[in-house]
Amino acid sequence: MLDTRLTTESRDRALARLSESALPGRELDVLVIGGGITGAGIALDAASRGLETVVVEAQDWGAGTSSRSSKLVHGGLRYLQMLDFKLVFEALAERDLLLTAVAPHLVRPVPFLYPLRHRVWERAFVGAGIALYDVLATLRRGKRALPWHHHLSRADLDRVFPDLSARAAIGAIEYWDATVDDARYVATLVRTAVGHGAQAAARTQVVELTKNGAGVVDGALLRDLETDRVIAAKARHVISSTGVWTEQSQALAGAGGLRVLASKGIHIVVPRDRIEGDAGLILQTKKSVLFVIPWSRYWVIGTTDTPWTEELVNPTAHARDIDYVLDEANGVLAKALTHDDLIGTWAGLRPLLQPGTKDGTASEKVSREHAVASPVPGLTVIAGGKFTTYRIMARDAVDFALGAEAAAARPSVTQTIPLVGGRPATDGAAGASARQFGWDAAMVDHLLHRYGSDIRDIAEICDRDESMSRPLEHAPAYLRAEIAYAVSHEGALHLEDVMHRRTRMVYEYADEALAALPEVARIVAGELGWSDARRDEEVAAYTAVADAVAAAARASDDTAAARARAAAPGVAAMSPHP
């Protein structure tokens, strides 16, 4: 594997290769548009087949839907109600592959409770469905990745989840799925693609898809949002994976194609000690499925499912969204949560694939979850899908772009590729670092879950500067070294990238972790060589966004919330920096 680091230098090399691709005979094999989970997966799939690939993203890696999910890797229990056994089996097989081979450091097993209100018929009906869920997971080759489900009595519930209200359940069924730090997964996936020869450039926006004399898409015009420079690039295959921006991306080629609607989902975060329980909850509501998901220091509760018709870059939660989630959670909790318990919130947009296509474009490959189409020759578009099955979506997109014969000659191999850090970590090395730097067991577990075997890179940063081995003063779950690593290895270009996606500080600490911002800014400034003026500009931009998000959370509807959030556009509106 090549150097996997994402740096300002690696970004510059990617931009230089894009410029070079416009020269005769120097075109790329594949240009991937969109750096969410699917675009990153496409980059790895294409590069690992030996195709020269560049992936670009207008924002930061995973900045859209892929960092704002429910942070679950799961088979989709609800699809069993639709009798879509093939889809569930496919998702369960992918879940177990990620857990065991691809990213065991980033994807972790978590037990969930399905509360039961009726003693006989519901236990039999739900029990049969969850038993089928487990059976489908067992059909894949290899050893079972997760324990079998089992039934719990009310007495068992009092032990496993004391804060589940007595009126909410007479018992439960415990089954297993998995959680993931979605933003870290995307960044790690991009790094893995780079390690297999891809090049990657964030903050690089496609402004036009170009065509040759025959009307075939043959490249793009791109704007480097850090310098405002426009670059012309050429590629044999252009693959677009832009989620809720799918229709806008197709329009850059003057085409219709796939149709996508945006649906907003929000989540709230409360301290772990506010709810006493050792497992997650899955709850059926009138409007959606609600999850109560345990993380190391807090609970994540969501989600909603409402149409979103405002601008797509910065969806936000408003007061009624938050009240809805609190009310649904309080319907089953023994001790009611209030707004005062909230640490943070986030909102994301699901790209819901719609039936039919614009302009009558035929879609070549369609499932209930995703579709791949070519709205104009030379352009492949993929839309829909979910986080868990990103690898299959990426394979389908590259297969479609290459065509059956070429794809058969270069088959996908990503099922055998572990992500960066995914190879077994050496416990002895982690223990030695813990003793050297005074890290407790919780910190070591935190580091292994985030970096896996690449915990050694964190230790090397601390070896060079022992002050980096200390926790942040106002965000002690993170080491100072992790902030440096976000820049030196993970491609962070702005404070927002670090606070929102390389870490989860933005919703793990009150007031969007503003108390930790000065220390984080000093470390990032040192790594990127910022002037004091540039550092102050970044701090001011992040602070303004935090204030705007807080104002949006007090609004009464989407329109008012979007207006409040628009008061601070953030990085996209900052002046370009050479």
RODO-2510 file (C-alpha; in nm, 4 decimals, decimal comma):
residues 578
     n   res          X          Y          Z
     1     m     0,0000     0,0000     0,0000
     2     l     0,1184     0,3526    -0,0830
     3     d     0,1323     0,6467     0,1586
     4     t    -0,2236     0,6895     0,2893
     5     r    -0,1881     1,0351     0,4409
     6     l    -0,4254     1,3107     0,3332
     7     t    -0,2331     1,6375     0,3514
     8     t    -0,2267     1,9773     0,1844
     9     e     0,0579     1,8401    -0,0286
    10     s    -0,1401     1,5325    -0,1376
    11     r    -0,4307     1,7598    -0,2247
    12     d    -0,2006     1,9799    -0,4337
    13     r    -0,0765     1,6699    -0,6179
    14     a    -0,4344     1,5670    -0,6928
    15     l    -0,5146     1,9131    -0,8307
    16     a    -0,1972     1,9045    -1,0413
    17     r    -0,2971     1,5642    -1,1820
    18     l    -0,6417     1,7010    -1,2653
    19     s    -0,4799     1,9873    -1,4569
    20     e    -0,2425     1,7489    -1,6338
    21     s    -0,5329     1,5261    -1,7398
    22     a    -0,6452     1,7921    -1,9891
    23     l    -0,3300     1,7309    -2,1963
    24     p    -0,3610     1,4965    -2,4949
    25     g    -0,3199     1,1331    -2,3920
    26     r    -0,3093     1,2138    -2,0198
    27     e    -0,6755     1,1739    -1,9298
    28     l    -0,7708     0,9902    -1,6124
    29     d    -0,9429     0,6542    -1,6147
    30     v    -1,2037     0,7629    -1,3576
    31     l    -1,3102     1,0971    -1,2114
    32     v    -1,5349     1,0488    -0,9070
    33     i    -1,7556     1,3411    -0,8060
    34     g    -1,8659     1,3354    -0,4415
    35     g    -1,6713     1,2446    -0,1284
    36     g    -1,9417     1,0890     0,0857
    37     i    -1,9463     0,7217     0,1780
    38     t    -2,0421     0,6027    -0,1717
    39     g    -1,8037     0,8313    -0,3613
    40     a    -1,5192     0,7304    -0,1311
    41     g    -1,6153     0,3662    -0,1844
    42     i    -1,6155     0,4160    -0,5621
    43     a    -1,2666     0,5690    -0,5436
    44     l    -1,1350     0,2649    -0,3561
    45     d    -1,3172     0,0193    -0,5821
    46     a    -1,1848     0,1811    -0,9001
    47     a    -0,8292     0,2348    -0,7740
    48     s    -0,8011    -0,1197    -0,6390
    49     r    -0,8937    -0,2491    -0,9868
    50     g    -0,5897    -0,0674    -1,1238
    51     l    -0,7765     0,2321    -1,2681
    52     e    -0,6150     0,5748    -1,2354
    53     t    -0,8683     0,7589    -1,0216
    54     v    -0,9194     1,1044    -0,8716
    55     v    -1,2050     1,1772    -0,6300
    56     v    -1,3199     1,5329    -0,5597
    57     e    -1,5563     1,6749    -0,2983
    58     a    -1,6997     2,0263    -0,2843
    59     q    -1,6969     2,0367     0,0962
    60     d    -1,5025     1,8186     0,3389
    61     w    -1,4985     1,4401     0,3180
    62     g    -1,8359     1,3124     0,4392
    63     a    -1,9616     1,6629     0,5136
    64     g    -2,3110     1,5945     0,3776
    65     t    -2,5332     1,3006     0,4645
    66     s    -2,2429     1,0673     0,5426
    67     s    -2,1453     1,2463     0,8644
    68     r    -2,5032     1,3089     0,9794
    69     s    -2,6521     0,9605     0,9896
    70     s    -2,7822     0,7546     1,2808
    71     k    -2,4292     0,6063     1,2920
    72     l    -2,5563     0,2506     1,2568
    73     v    -2,4347    -0,0396     1,0461
    74     h    -2,7327    -0,2711     1,0283
    75     g    -2,9346    -0,5079     0,8147
    76     g    -3,2525    -0,3030     0,8070
    77     l    -3,4956    -0,4833     1,0355
    78     r    -3,7844    -0,2777     0,8941
    79     y    -3,7375    -0,4320     0,5480
    80     l    -3,8498    -0,7667     0,6841
    81     q    -4,1940    -0,6094     0,7269
    82     m    -4,1841    -0,5475     0,3491
    83     l    -4,0768    -0,9112     0,2913
    84     d    -3,7614    -0,7898     0,1166
    85     f    -3,5463    -1,0791     0,2320
    86     k    -3,2806    -1,0365    -0,0380
    87     l    -3,2140    -0,6763     0,0622
    88     v    -3,1891    -0,7655     0,4312
    89     f    -2,9579    -1,0580     0,3615
    90     e    -2,7344    -0,8362     0,1485
    91     a    -2,7157    -0,5673     0,4174
    92     l    -2,6511    -0,8202     0,6946
    93     a    -2,3707    -0,9795     0,4934
    94     e    -2,2140    -0,6353     0,4468
    95     r    -2,2608    -0,5524     0,8161
    96     d    -2,0726    -0,8656     0,9160
    97     l    -1,8002    -0,8099     0,6562
    98     l    -1,7347    -0,4605     0,7926
    99     l    -1,7352    -0,5924     1,1491
   100     t    -1,4935    -0,8770     1,0891
   101     a    -1,2674    -0,7977     0,7942
   102     v    -1,2972    -0,4484     0,6495
   103     a    -1,3150    -0,2149     0,9490
   104     p    -1,3314    -0,3968     1,2845
   105     h    -1,1763    -0,0947     1,4587
   106     l    -1,4426     0,1485     1,3332
   107     v    -1,7539    -0,0732     1,3431
   108     r    -1,8550    -0,2123     1,6818
   109     p    -2,1257    -0,4554     1,7961
   110     v    -2,4067    -0,3110     2,0084
   111     p    -2,7071    -0,4915     2,1628
   112     f    -3,0517    -0,3408     2,1038
   113     l    -3,3761    -0,4008     2,2885
   114     y    -3,7087    -0,4230     2,1081
   115     p    -3,9604    -0,3480     2,3886
   116     l    -4,2774    -0,5573     2,3935
   117     r    -4,6140    -0,4353     2,5204
   118     h    -4,8165    -0,7559     2,4760
   119     r    -4,7280    -1,0856     2,6380
   120     v    -4,8298    -1,3413     2,3765
   121     w    -4,8996    -1,2322     2,0186
   122     e    -4,6371    -0,9560     2,0015
   123     r    -4,3627    -1,1685     2,1503
   124     a    -4,4412    -1,4413     1,8966
   125     f    -4,4735    -1,2033     1,5990
   126     v    -4,1716    -0,9821     1,6703
   127     g    -3,9723    -1,2795     1,7916
   128     a    -4,0272    -1,4585     1,4618
   129     g    -3,9117    -1,1525     1,2675
   130     i    -3,5956    -1,1063     1,4708
   131     a    -3,5252    -1,4805     1,4544
   132     l    -3,5449    -1,4550     1,0748
   133     y    -3,3106    -1,1549     1,0898
   134     d    -3,0566    -1,3709     1,2741
   135     v    -3,1051    -1,6653     1,0399
   136     l    -3,0405    -1,4467     0,7354
   137     a    -2,7194    -1,3238     0,8997
   138     t    -2,6112    -1,6835     0,9478
   139     l    -2,6490    -1,7720     0,5780
   140     r    -2,3329    -1,5837     0,4799
   141     r    -2,0100    -1,7810     0,4679
   142     g    -1,7913    -1,7824     0,7748
   143     k    -1,8405    -1,7689     1,1475
   144     r    -2,1294    -1,5657     1,2922
   145     a    -2,0165    -1,2129     1,3688
   146     l    -2,2738    -1,1334     1,6390
   147     p    -2,4575    -1,3228     1,9150
   148     w    -2,8047    -1,4706     1,8629
   149     h    -3,1053    -1,2776     1,9873
   150     h    -3,2792    -1,3765     2,3094
   151     h    -3,5978    -1,2933     2,4963
   152     l    -3,6054    -1,0867     2,8162
   153     s    -3,8669    -1,0804     3,0892
   154     r    -3,9662    -0,7654     3,2755
   155     a    -3,7295    -0,8678     3,5534
   156     d    -3,4493    -0,9011     3,2979
   157     l    -3,5313    -0,5529     3,1681
   158     d    -3,5024    -0,4058     3,5160
   159     r    -3,1477    -0,5360     3,5216
   160     v    -3,0415    -0,4527     3,1645
   161     f    -3,2220    -0,1191     3,1249
   162     p    -3,3438     0,0110     3,4621
   163     d    -3,4625     0,3399     3,3107
   164     l    -3,7079     0,1752     3,0713
   165     s    -4,0464     0,2683     3,2148
   166     a    -4,2588    -0,0108     3,3562
   167     r    -4,5521     0,1148     3,1485
   168     a    -4,3470     0,0926     2,8284
   169     a    -4,2808    -0,2817     2,8165
   170     i    -4,3653    -0,6157     2,9733
   171     g    -4,0447    -0,7581     2,8309
   172     a    -3,8186    -0,7249     2,5290
   173     i    -3,6165    -0,9051     2,2666
   174     e    -3,2450    -0,8326     2,2629
   175     y    -3,0693    -0,8544     1,9275
   176     w    -2,7412    -0,7205     1,7898
   177     d    -2,6370    -0,4712     1,5238
   178     a    -2,3431    -0,2303     1,5100
   179     t    -2,2491     0,1369     1,5415
   180     v    -1,9973     0,3396     1,3452
   181     d    -1,8389     0,6834     1,3602
   182     d    -1,9627     0,7645     1,0102
   183     a    -1,7413     1,0678     0,9419
   184     r    -1,4260     0,8838     1,0508
   185     y    -1,5235     0,5903     0,8335
   186     v    -1,5489     0,8121     0,5241
   187     a    -1,2132     0,9819     0,5858
   188     t    -1,0510     0,6431     0,6491
   189     l    -1,2066     0,5045     0,3314
   190     v    -1,0645     0,7941     0,1296
   191     r    -0,7224     0,7317     0,2842
   192     t    -0,7475     0,3634     0,1923
   193     a    -0,8299     0,4599    -0,1668
   194     v    -0,5231     0,6858    -0,1707
   195     g    -0,3178     0,3939    -0,0415
   196     h    -0,4276     0,1989    -0,3498
   197     g    -0,3268     0,4731    -0,5904
   198     a    -0,6240     0,7106    -0,6019
   199     q    -0,5754     1,0840    -0,5568
   200     a    -0,8158     1,2996    -0,3568
   201     a    -0,9021     1,6687    -0,3379
   202     a    -1,1582     1,8077    -0,0941
   203     r    -1,2977     2,1626    -0,1230
   204     t    -1,2950     2,1134    -0,5013
   205     q    -1,6275     2,1818    -0,6696
   206     v    -1,7402     2,0642    -1,0121
   207     v    -1,8949     2,3637    -1,1894
   208     e    -1,9485     2,2079    -1,5324
   209     l    -1,9387     1,8644    -1,6961
   210     t    -1,7741     1,8919    -2,0364
   211     k    -1,8540     1,6959    -2,3533
   212     n    -1,6612     1,6079    -2,6648
   213     g    -1,7829     1,6664    -3,0205
   214     a    -1,9943     1,3508    -3,0072
   215     g    -2,1829     1,4708    -2,6997
   216     v    -2,0087     1,2287    -2,4616
   217     v    -1,9128     1,3558    -2,1152
   218     d    -1,5331     1,3583    -2,1146
   219     g    -1,4407     1,5560    -1,8037
   220     a    -1,5229     1,8564    -1,5910
   221     l    -1,4408     2,2114    -1,4998
   222     l    -1,3585     2,2308    -1,1293
   223     r    -1,3078     2,5208    -0,8903
   224     d    -1,0499     2,4931    -0,6138
   225     l    -1,2481     2,6573    -0,3338
   226     e    -0,9324     2,7273    -0,1349
   227     t    -0,7841     2,9515    -0,4071
   228     d    -1,0783     3,0137    -0,6449
   229     r    -0,8722     2,8703    -0,9314
   230     v    -1,0618     2,6892    -1,2117
   231     i    -0,9185     2,3622    -1,3456
   232     a    -1,0143     2,1693    -1,6581
   233     a    -0,9913     1,7899    -1,6248
   234     k    -1,0495     1,4968    -1,8608
   235     a    -1,1462     1,1365    -1,7807
   236     r    -1,2590     0,8290    -1,9697
   237     h    -1,5304     0,7687    -1,7108
   238     v    -1,7027     1,0271    -1,4906
   239     i    -1,8973     0,8828    -1,1972
   240     s    -2,1220     1,1101    -0,9907
   241     s    -2,2240     1,0177    -0,6366
   242     t    -2,3592     1,3363    -0,4846
   243     g    -2,6552     1,2218    -0,2748
   244     v    -2,9168     1,4914    -0,2311
   245     w    -2,7347     1,6978    -0,4962
   246     t    -2,7841     1,4274    -0,7622
   247     e    -3,0226     1,6279    -0,9789
   248     q    -2,8020     1,9382    -0,9637
   249     s    -2,4986     1,7295    -1,0625
   250     q    -2,6805     1,5777    -1,3584
   251     a    -2,7885     1,9259    -1,4661
   252     l    -2,4203     2,0232    -1,5051
   253     a    -2,4215     1,7944    -1,8083
   254     g    -2,7553     1,9307    -1,9297
   255     a    -2,9220     1,6010    -1,8432
   256     g    -3,2158     1,4740    -1,6409
   257     g    -3,1739     1,1229    -1,5047
   258     l    -3,2296     0,9995    -1,1514
   259     r    -3,4751     1,1774    -0,9253
   260     v    -3,3967     1,2278    -0,5560
   261     l    -3,5875     1,3924    -0,2726
   262     a    -3,4285     1,5132     0,0508
   263     s    -3,5737     1,3914     0,3808
   264     k    -3,4483     1,5432     0,7047
   265     g    -3,3568     1,3364     1,0066
   266     i    -3,2397     1,4866     1,3350
   267     h    -3,0681     1,3441     1,6421
   268     i    -3,0152     1,4696     1,9928
   269     v    -2,7321     1,3870     2,2330
   270     v    -2,7640     1,3502     2,6116
   271     p    -2,5059     1,2474     2,8754
   272     r    -2,4615     0,8743     2,9337
   273     d    -2,5381     0,9049     3,3047
   274     r    -2,8744     1,0653     3,2279
   275     i    -3,0200     0,7273     3,1200
   276     e    -2,9391     0,4081     3,3075
   277     g    -2,9137     0,1215     3,0615
   278     d    -2,6644    -0,1180     2,9050
   279     a    -2,8186    -0,1605     2,5579
   280     g    -2,9776     0,0465     2,2854
   281     l    -3,3497     0,0736     2,2162
   282     i    -3,5420     0,0507     1,8904
   283     l    -3,8896     0,2027     1,9114
   284     q    -4,1705     0,2113     1,6565
   285     t    -4,3342     0,5546     1,6447
   286     k    -4,6222     0,6879     1,4370
   287     k    -4,3837     0,8804     1,2102
   288     s    -4,0568     0,6877     1,2097
   289     v    -3,8318     0,4439     1,3902
   290     l    -3,6633     0,5933     1,6965
   291     f    -3,3278     0,4660     1,8189
   292     v    -3,1728     0,5273     2,1585
   293     i    -2,8096     0,4417     2,0926
   294     p    -2,5368     0,4079     2,3583
   295     w    -2,1953     0,5597     2,2945
   296     s    -1,9037     0,5727     2,5328
   297     r    -1,9968     0,8960     2,7114
   298     y    -2,3458     0,9766     2,5867
   299     w    -2,6655     0,8601     2,4197
   300     v    -2,7728     0,9425     2,0647
   301     i    -3,1509     0,9592     2,0171
   302     g    -3,3267     0,9921     1,6796
   303     t    -3,4504     1,0152     1,4176
   304     t    -3,7193     1,2094     1,2331
   305     d    -3,8281     1,1724     0,8705
   306     t    -3,9662     1,4952     0,7237
   307     p    -3,9429     1,6565     0,3769
   308     w    -3,6746     1,9233     0,3398
   309     t    -3,7165     2,1921     0,0751
   310     e    -3,4644     2,4515     0,1976
   311     e    -3,1023     2,4838     0,0820
   312     l    -2,9146     2,1552     0,1018
   313     v    -2,5755     2,2416     0,2524
   314     n    -2,6742     2,3154     0,6116
   315     p    -2,9905     2,1373     0,7282
   316     t    -3,0646     2,2027     1,0920
   317     a    -3,2897     2,0926     1,3748
   318     h    -3,5575     2,3294     1,5029
   319     a    -3,7483     2,3377     1,8308
   320     r    -4,0390     2,1215     1,7155
   321     d    -3,8010     1,8542     1,5819
   322     i    -3,6267     1,8407     1,9173
   323     d    -3,9552     1,8369     2,1084
   324     y    -4,0769     1,5443     1,8969
   325     v    -3,7691     1,3330     1,9707
   326     l    -3,7825     1,4210     2,3416
   327     d    -4,1538     1,3359     2,3604
   328     e    -4,1071     0,9995     2,1896
   329     a    -3,8124     0,9086     2,4114
   330     n    -3,9931     1,0235     2,7247
   331     g    -4,2820     0,7960     2,6325
   332     v    -4,0661     0,4965     2,7301
   333     l    -3,8177     0,6395     2,9807
   334     a    -3,8760     0,6332     3,3549
   335     k    -3,7059     0,9721     3,4042
   336     a    -3,8096     1,2380     3,1557
   337     l    -3,5486     1,4234     2,9515
   338     t    -3,5702     1,8002     2,9021
   339     h    -3,3975     2,0557     2,6819
   340     d    -3,1581     2,1191     2,9703
   341     d    -3,0228     1,7656     2,9288
   342     l    -2,9139     1,8188     2,5691
   343     i    -2,5439     1,8344     2,4889
   344     g    -2,5930     1,8758     2,1160
   345     t    -2,7975     1,7982     1,8057
   346     w    -2,7395     1,7357     1,4385
   347     a    -2,9525     1,7157     1,1268
   348     g    -2,8888     1,5295     0,8029
   349     l    -3,0619     1,4755     0,4714
   350     r    -3,1415     1,1317     0,3327
   351     p    -3,1330     1,1072    -0,0492
   352     l    -3,4586     0,9236    -0,1198
   353     l    -3,4593     0,7697    -0,4658
   354     q    -3,7842     0,8412    -0,6509
   355     p    -3,9488     0,6133    -0,9075
   356     g    -3,8955     0,7014    -1,2717
   357     t    -3,6394     0,9374    -1,4180
   358     k    -3,6291     1,2875    -1,5568
   359     d    -3,6357     1,3151    -1,9365
   360     g    -3,7191     0,9455    -1,9624
   361     t    -3,3618     0,8337    -1,8899
   362     a    -3,3505     0,4578    -1,8407
   363     s    -3,1849     0,3253    -1,5272
   364     e    -2,9789     0,0169    -1,5946
   365     k    -2,9554    -0,1200    -1,2403
   366     v    -3,2166    -0,0562    -0,9739
   367     s    -3,2769    -0,1962    -0,6270
   368     r    -3,5169    -0,0811    -0,3593
   369     e    -3,2280     0,1132    -0,2072
   370     h    -3,0158     0,2455    -0,4944
   371     a    -2,9994     0,2936    -0,8704
   372     v    -2,7266     0,3456    -1,1287
   373     a    -2,7970     0,5287    -1,4531
   374     s    -2,6308     0,7005    -1,7463
   375     p    -2,8353     1,0123    -1,8206
   376     v    -2,5859     1,1088    -2,0928
   377     p    -2,3060     0,9010    -2,2496
   378     g    -1,9840     0,9100    -2,0503
   379     l    -2,1556     0,9957    -1,7209
   380     t    -2,2548     0,7369    -1,4610
   381     v    -2,4791     0,8467    -1,1757
   382     i    -2,5591     0,6512    -0,8605
   383     a    -2,8158     0,7570    -0,6027
   384     g    -3,0084     0,6245    -0,3049
   385     g    -2,8767     0,3475    -0,0851
   386     k    -2,7552     0,3459     0,2730
   387     f    -2,4289     0,3538     0,4614
   388     t    -2,4123    -0,0197     0,5348
   389     t    -2,4208    -0,1245     0,1687
   390     y    -2,1870     0,1437     0,0315
   391     r    -1,9391    -0,1195    -0,0926
   392     i    -2,2005    -0,2898    -0,3108
   393     m    -2,3141     0,0475    -0,4441
   394     a    -1,9552     0,1373    -0,5312
   395     r    -1,9046    -0,1952    -0,7087
   396     d    -2,2263    -0,1501    -0,9066
   397     a    -2,1289     0,2028    -1,0130
   398     v    -1,7819     0,1024    -1,1360
   399     d    -1,9150    -0,2108    -1,3075
   400     f    -2,1757    -0,0017    -1,4865
   401     a    -1,9266     0,2651    -1,5925
   402     l    -1,6806     0,0096    -1,7322
   403     g    -1,9387    -0,2102    -1,9005
   404     a    -1,9887    -0,5837    -1,8511
   405     e    -1,6853    -0,7064    -2,0445
   406     a    -1,4323    -0,4658    -1,8925
   407     a    -1,5788    -0,5121    -1,5447
   408     a    -1,5447    -0,8888    -1,5744
   409     a    -1,1794    -0,8425    -1,6687
   410     r    -1,1242    -0,6140    -1,3668
   411     p    -1,3587    -0,7453    -1,0928
   412     s    -1,4113    -0,5657    -0,7639
   413     v    -1,1792    -0,6784    -0,4832
   414     t    -1,2879    -0,4501    -0,1976
   415     q    -1,4339    -0,7374     0,0035
   416     t    -1,0750    -0,8393     0,0821
   417     i    -0,9317    -0,4931     0,1554
   418     p    -0,9155    -0,3802     0,5190
   419     l    -0,9385    -0,0060     0,5731
   420     v    -0,6439     0,1899     0,7094
   421     g    -0,5939     0,0792     1,0713
   422     g    -0,8073    -0,2303     1,0183
   423     r    -0,5307    -0,4845     1,0512
   424     p    -0,5007    -0,6388     1,3978
   425     a    -0,3547    -0,3972     1,6501
   426     t    -0,0700    -0,5038     1,8727
   427     d    -0,2031    -0,4957     2,2279
   428     g     0,1506    -0,4883     2,3604
   429     a     0,2313    -0,1723     2,1647
   430     a    -0,0880    -0,0033     2,2849
   431     g    -0,0064    -0,1046     2,6419
   432     a     0,3467     0,0287     2,6135
   433     s     0,2189     0,3634     2,4888
   434     a    -0,0362     0,3732     2,7697
   435     r     0,2354     0,3221     3,0296
   436     q     0,4691     0,5717     2,8648
   437     f     0,2109     0,8507     2,8409
   438     g    -0,0112     0,7679     3,1368
   439     w    -0,3234     0,6848     2,9353
   440     d    -0,5955     0,4983     3,1201
   441     a    -0,7951     0,2046     2,9799
   442     a    -1,0753     0,4309     2,8545
   443     m    -0,8303     0,6423     2,6552
   444     v    -0,6616     0,3373     2,5017
   445     d    -1,0006     0,1968     2,4025
   446     h    -1,0937     0,5343     2,2537
   447     l    -0,7731     0,5434     2,0485
   448     l    -0,8022     0,1835     1,9279
   449     h    -1,1638     0,2438     1,8227
   450     r    -1,0614     0,5507     1,6224
   451     y    -0,7255     0,4458     1,4779
   452     g    -0,6963     0,0687     1,5167
   453     s    -0,3448    -0,0478     1,4419
   454     d    -0,2523     0,3093     1,3439
   455     i    -0,2503     0,4021     1,7127
   456     r     0,1266     0,3840     1,6581
   457     d     0,1037     0,7058     1,4530
   458     i    -0,0528     0,8841     1,7499
   459     a     0,2253     0,7494     1,9728
   460     e     0,4882     0,8799     1,7287
   461     i     0,3396     1,2301     1,7438
   462     c     0,3540     1,2115     2,1234
   463     d     0,7124     1,0834     2,1125
   464     r     0,8170     1,3900     1,9136
   465     d     0,6324     1,6298     2,1448
   466     e     0,5253     1,4959     2,4826
   467     s     0,2746     1,7806     2,5263
   468     m     0,0717     1,6152     2,2508
   469     s     0,0086     1,3147     2,4759
   470     r    -0,2106     1,5256     2,7059
   471     p    -0,5895     1,5512     2,6758
   472     l    -0,7438     1,8768     2,5574
   473     e    -0,8243     2,0903     2,8587
   474     h    -1,1907     2,1453     2,7710
   475     a    -1,2497     1,8262     2,5706
   476     p    -1,0565     1,5636     2,7672
   477     a    -1,1887     1,2690     2,5663
   478     y    -0,9382     1,3711     2,2971
   479     l    -0,5607     1,3986     2,3000
   480     r    -0,3852     1,7024     2,1599
   481     a    -0,2093     1,4588     1,9235
   482     e    -0,5421     1,3700     1,7649
   483     i    -0,5892     1,7291     1,6544
   484     a    -0,2450     1,7333     1,4928
   485     y    -0,3168     1,3956     1,3314
   486     a    -0,6412     1,5293     1,1810
   487     v    -0,4270     1,7699     0,9771
   488     s    -0,1121     1,5652     0,9189
   489     h    -0,2866     1,2392     0,8179
   490     e    -0,6588     1,3017     0,7648
   491     g    -0,6715     1,6072     0,5411
   492     a    -0,8449     1,8584     0,7687
   493     l    -0,8173     2,2054     0,6137
   494     h    -1,0369     2,4073     0,8506
   495     l    -1,1404     2,4137     1,2159
   496     e    -1,4867     2,2996     1,1105
   497     d    -1,3348     1,9817     0,9629
   498     v    -1,1683     1,9003     1,2947
   499     m    -1,4561     1,9901     1,5264
   500     h    -1,7346     1,8340     1,3174
   501     r    -1,5829     1,5299     1,1493
   502     r    -1,2288     1,4306     1,2544
   503     t    -1,3649     1,4488     1,6081
   504     r    -1,7254     1,4634     1,7322
   505     m    -1,6659     1,7546     1,9673
   506     v    -1,9343     1,9680     1,8027
   507     y    -2,2100     1,7644     1,9663
   508     e    -2,0190     1,5860     2,2435
   509     y    -1,9572     1,8997     2,4468
   510     a    -2,1964     2,1801     2,5364
   511     d    -2,2177     2,4938     2,3224
   512     e    -2,0615     2,3165     2,0213
   513     a    -1,7376     2,2726     2,2214
   514     l    -1,6556     2,6435     2,1995
   515     a    -1,4537     2,6189     2,5221
   516     a    -1,2093     2,3826     2,3481
   517     l    -1,1847     2,5914     2,0326
   518     p    -0,8849     2,8163     2,1260
   519     e    -0,6613     2,5182     2,2096
   520     v    -0,7708     2,3290     1,8992
   521     a    -0,7125     2,6389     1,6849
   522     r    -0,3573     2,6808     1,8154
   523     i    -0,2698     2,3209     1,7273
   524     v    -0,4286     2,3368     1,3811
   525     a    -0,2658     2,6728     1,3100
   526     g     0,0733     2,5275     1,3963
   527     e     0,0212     2,2294     1,1667
   528     l    -0,1053     2,4355     0,8707
   529     g     0,1209     2,7363     0,9199
   530     w    -0,1620     2,9837     0,9670
   531     s    -0,0972     3,3452     1,0541
   532     d    -0,2645     3,4882     1,3639
   533     a    -0,5113     3,6669     1,1359
   534     r    -0,6031     3,3447     0,9572
   535     r    -0,6464     3,1615     1,2869
   536     d    -0,8730     3,4386     1,4181
   537     e    -1,0799     3,4241     1,0992
   538     e    -1,1298     3,0488     1,1402
   539     v    -1,2261     3,0874     1,5070
   540     a    -1,4718     3,3637     1,4202
   541     a    -1,6287     3,1561     1,1413
   542     y    -1,6748     2,8512     1,3659
   543     t    -1,8160     3,0633     1,6501
   544     a    -2,0630     3,2302     1,4144
   545     v    -2,1831     2,8899     1,2935
   546     a    -2,2270     2,7711     1,6526
   547     d    -2,4388     3,0772     1,7288
   548     a    -2,6443     3,0260     1,4120
   549     v    -2,7110     2,6595     1,4915
   550     a    -2,8243     2,7556     1,8420
   551     a    -3,0585     3,0175     1,6954
   552     a    -3,1964     2,7656     1,4459
   553     a    -3,2705     2,5207     1,7293
   554     r    -3,5021     2,7835     1,8796
   555     a    -3,6929     2,8334     1,5526
   556     s    -4,0392     2,6880     1,5006
   557     d    -4,0085     2,5386     1,1511
   558     d    -3,7688     2,4536     0,8677
   559     t    -3,7983     2,7900     0,6948
   560     a    -3,7177     2,9892     1,0083
   561     a    -3,4417     2,7471     1,1064
   562     a    -3,2811     2,7640     0,7615
   563     r    -3,2946     3,1429     0,7725
   564     a    -3,1242     3,1481     1,1123
   565     r    -2,8583     2,8990     1,0004
   566     a    -2,7883     3,0959     0,6821
   567     a    -2,6632     3,3863     0,8933
   568     a    -2,3292     3,2033     0,9170
   569     p    -2,2492     3,0021     0,6016
   570     g    -1,9124     2,8954     0,7440
   571     v    -1,6172     2,7760     0,5382
   572     a    -1,7876     2,8062     0,1981
   573     a    -1,8138     3,1844     0,2382
   574     m    -1,4643     3,2449     0,3743
   575     s    -1,2204     3,4290     0,1522
   576     p    -0,9880     3,2017    -0,0481
   577     h    -0,6440     3,1505     0,1014
   578     p    -0,3290     3,0862    -0,1007
***
